[in-house]
Amino acid sequence: MAFDIERFTQDSVRVNWEDLDLDNFRENPLPPESVRTLRYMCDVEYHTVCYLRDMLVTRSHGEGEVNAFMTMWNREEFWHGEALAHVLSLHGVTVNYDQLKDRRKKLGWRDRLAPVKQSLLSNIVGKDFVAVHMLWGAANEWSAAAAYKRLGVLEGHPSLAELLRRIAAQESKHVAFYATQAKARLAGNPKAQKLARFALKNAWAPVGSGIMTDDEVTHVMGHLFGGTEGRKEINAIDRHIGRLPGMEGLTIFADALDARGVAA
């Protein structure tokens, strides 16, 4: 079934949380490990604009549907960050734009060269770069949706669970776009399949890896996806990716957990 980009752009709204009883956290706060995970998620959502910046200098910029999607996508992700920042504020954790700016500055030349690197890769690879971008995006959004759902289950806080459900619902729409585009661009295109498979196998890393420290990445992966139930979620994402043309047998998420010593 084709993704209806016009409907998506018309229906896109910021995630709402004003109707939820989140003030309960003042008396019944989340445990430290969950606050730490939420902070990670919040920072990643706010950094979406940097990923958008990098993609706007690539071949993806010339694709009308991709441009329309990414405009709405960036807006929705920003509001995910705002919602999570609100929950964090109720735990005495302040996330402001100066802090985000400082974190970006600490990335140094790596961050400044990212758009240049993406532009060069895009022009070298050609139009098949867009297929890689779509598959990469699908992998990241599948993991984001799973992460929000998983945290809601782990905590069992009704209001938090509902907020995370709303965020995950938008992430699932993002998955639908990316996966639909990836499937269409990979089908019958051996070159794109080889490029995408190589990129995921050799360059992909969990969302936030380029922003946060390895310790933070390992904490979040272990917190959300450690143990039997967590590994089931991860294996499900790998199966989703494996169903796309040319991606059979890829296990990038399970490999990422194994590399960080996260036990099943």
C-alpha positions in Angstrom: 0.0 0.0 0.0 1.4 3.4 -1.0 2.2 6.0 1.6 -0.1 9.0 1.2 2.3 11.9 1.5 -0.5 14.5 1.0 -2.5 13.2 3.8 0.5 13.0 6.0 1.4 16.6 5.5 -2.2 17.7 6.0 -2.7 15.6 9.2 0.7 16.3 10.8 0.3 17.9 14.2 2.6 18.4 17.2 2.3 15.7 19.9 0.0 16.9 22.7 0.6 16.2 26.4 -1.4 19.0 28.1 -4.3 16.7 28.9 -2.1 14.1 30.7 -1.5 14.0 34.4 2.3 14.3 34.3 2.5 16.4 37.5 2.2 13.1 39.4 6.0 12.7 38.7 6.7 15.4 41.3 5.7 13.0 44.1 6.3 9.7 42.2 9.4 10.2 40.0 10.8 7.7 37.6 13.8 5.7 38.7 17.2 7.2 37.7 17.8 4.7 34.9 14.6 5.7 33.2 15.3 9.5 33.6 18.7 8.8 32.1 17.1 7.1 29.1 14.6 9.8 28.7 17.3 12.4 28.6 19.1 10.5 25.9 15.8 10.3 23.9 15.2 14.0 24.4 18.6 15.0 23.1 18.3 12.7 20.1 15.0 14.2 19.1 16.3 17.8 19.4 19.2 16.8 17.2 17.0 15.7 14.3 17.5 19.2 12.7 21.2 18.3 12.3 20.3 15.1 10.4 17.9 17.1 8.3 20.7 19.6 7.6 23.0 16.8 6.4 20.3 15.3 4.1 19.4 18.6 2.5 22.8 18.7 0.7 22.3 15.3 -0.9 20.3 13.8 -3.8 17.4 13.4 -1.4 16.8 17.2 -1.6 15.7 16.8 -5.2 12.9 14.4 -4.3 9.6 16.2 -3.8 7.9 13.6 -1.6 11.1 13.2 0.5 11.3 17.0 1.0 7.6 17.2 2.0 8.0 14.3 4.4 11.2 15.6 6.0 9.7 19.0 6.7 6.9 17.5 8.7 9.2 14.8 10.2 11.5 17.4 11.6 8.6 19.4 13.1 7.2 16.3 14.8 10.5 15.2 16.1 11.1 18.7 17.6 7.9 18.4 19.5 8.8 14.9 20.8 11.8 16.6 22.3 9.7 19.3 23.8 7.4 16.7 25.4 10.2 14.7 26.8 11.9 17.9 28.1 8.7 18.7 30.0 8.8 15.2 31.7 12.4 15.7 32.5 11.7 19.2 34.0 9.3 17.5 36.5 12.3 15.4 37.6 14.5 18.5 38.1 16.4 18.0 34.9 16.6 21.1 32.7 17.1 20.7 28.9 17.5 24.1 27.2 18.8 25.3 23.9 22.1 26.5 25.3 22.9 23.0 26.5 22.0 21.5 23.1 24.2 24.1 21.4 27.1 23.2 23.7 26.7 19.5 23.0 26.8 20.2 19.2 29.9 22.3 19.7 31.6 19.5 21.5 31.2 17.3 18.3 33.8 19.6 16.7 35.0 19.0 13.2 33.0 15.8 12.9 29.8 17.8 13.0 31.0 20.6 10.8 32.2 18.1 8.1 29.1 16.0 8.2 27.2 17.9 5.5 30.3 18.0 3.3 30.8 14.3 3.7 27.1 13.5 2.9 27.2 15.8 -0.2 30.3 14.1 -1.6 28.9 10.6 -0.9 25.6 11.5 -2.5 27.3 12.9 -5.7 29.6 9.9 -5.9 26.9 7.3 -5.4 24.2 9.1 -7.5 20.5 8.7 -7.2 20.9 5.3 -5.5 22.0 7.3 -2.4 18.3 8.1 -1.8 17.6 4.4 -1.4 20.3 4.1 1.2 18.9 7.2 3.0 15.4 5.7 3.0 16.6 2.3 4.4 18.7 4.0 7.0 15.8 6.1 8.1 13.5 3.1 8.3 16.0 1.3 10.6 16.3 4.3 12.9 12.5 4.9 13.0 11.8 1.3 13.7 14.1 1.4 16.6 12.7 4.7 17.9 9.1 3.4 17.8 10.2 0.2 19.6 12.1 2.2 22.2 9.2 4.4 23.2 6.8 1.4 23.4 9.3 -0.5 25.4 9.9 2.3 28.0 6.1 2.6 28.4 5.8 -1.0 29.2 8.8 -1.0 31.6 7.5 1.9 33.7 3.8 1.2 33.6 3.0 4.8 34.5 -0.4 5.5 32.8 0.2 9.1 31.7 3.8 8.4 30.6 2.7 5.3 28.7 0.1 7.4 26.9 2.6 10.1 26.0 5.0 7.5 24.7 2.2 5.8 22.8 1.4 9.1 21.1 5.1 9.7 20.2 5.5 6.1 19.0 2.4 6.4 16.8 4.0 9.3 15.0 7.3 7.4 14.7 5.3 4.5 13.2 4.1 6.8 10.4 7.7 7.8 9.8 8.6 4.1 9.5 5.8 3.7 7.0 7.2 6.4 4.7 10.8 5.3 4.9 10.1 1.6 4.5 7.7 2.2 1.6 10.3 4.4 -0.2 13.1 2.0 0.6 11.2 -1.0 -0.8 10.3 0.8 -4.0 13.8 2.1 -4.6 15.6 -1.2 -3.8 13.2 -3.5 -5.7 14.8 -4.6 -9.0 17.9 -2.5 -8.3 20.9 -4.7 -7.4 23.3 -1.8 -7.2 21.2 0.1 -4.7 20.7 -3.1 -2.7 24.5 -3.7 -2.5 25.1 -0.1 -1.5 22.4 -0.1 1.1 23.4 -3.5 2.5 27.1 -2.4 2.7 26.1 0.9 4.5 24.0 -0.8 7.1 26.4 -3.6 7.8 29.5 -1.4 8.0 28.4 2.1 9.0 25.1 2.0 10.8 25.1 2.5 14.6 22.2 2.9 17.1 20.4 6.2 16.9 22.3 8.8 19.0 25.7 7.1 18.7 27.2 10.2 16.9 25.9 12.5 19.7 26.1 10.7 22.9 29.0 8.8 24.6 29.4 5.0 24.2 28.4 4.6 27.9 25.1 6.4 27.3 24.4 4.3 24.2 25.1 1.1 26.0 22.9 2.2 28.9 19.9 2.9 26.7 20.3 -0.3 24.7 20.7 -2.4 27.8 17.9 -0.6 29.7 15.3 -0.9 26.9 16.4 -4.0 25.0 18.3 -6.2 27.5 16.8 -9.5 28.5 14.5 -11.9 26.7 11.7 -9.5 26.0 14.0 -6.7 24.9 15.8 -9.1 22.5 12.5 -10.1 21.0 11.8 -6.5 20.1 15.3 -6.2 18.5 14.9 -9.4 16.6 11.6 -8.2 15.2 13.3 -5.0 13.9 15.9 -7.1 12.2 13.2 -9.2 10.6 11.5 -6.1 9.3 14.7 -5.0 7.6 15.4 -8.5 6.3 12.1 -8.4 4.4 13.2 -5.5 2.2 14.8 -6.3 -1.2 18.4 -7.5 -0.8 18.5 -7.2 3.0 17.9 -10.8 3.8 19.9 -12.1 6.8 21.0 -8.7 8.1 21.0 -8.5 11.9 22.4 -5.0 12.6 20.4 -4.5 15.8 21.2 -7.8 17.4 24.8 -7.3 16.4 24.8 -3.8 18.0 23.5 -5.4 21.3 26.1 -8.2 21.2 28.9 -5.7 20.5 28.0 -3.8 23.6 27.6 -6.9 25.8 23.9 -6.5 26.3 22.7 -9.9 27.4 19.6 -11.5 25.9 
